[in-house]
């Protein structure tokens, strides 16, 4: 009986792995060149807007003093 359940488990894992692989292939399949360029362009424009917003953001007290958030933390022995 134990051998039978072990075979069933192996078959189940094989089928589950196949389904997971098929799903991953659908999500990770390459797109057409135009679609890929558009997607990359949108992400670059979004990153540029965020960088400009951060550059224009007024500095807080810690940034003006040059302090880093973890400067006052005790040293950790390795």
Secondary structure, DSSP 8 states (H G I E B T S, - for coil): -HHHHHHHHHHHHHHHHHHHHHHHHHHH----HHHHHHHHHHHHHHHHHHHHHHHHS---HHHHHT--TTTTS-----
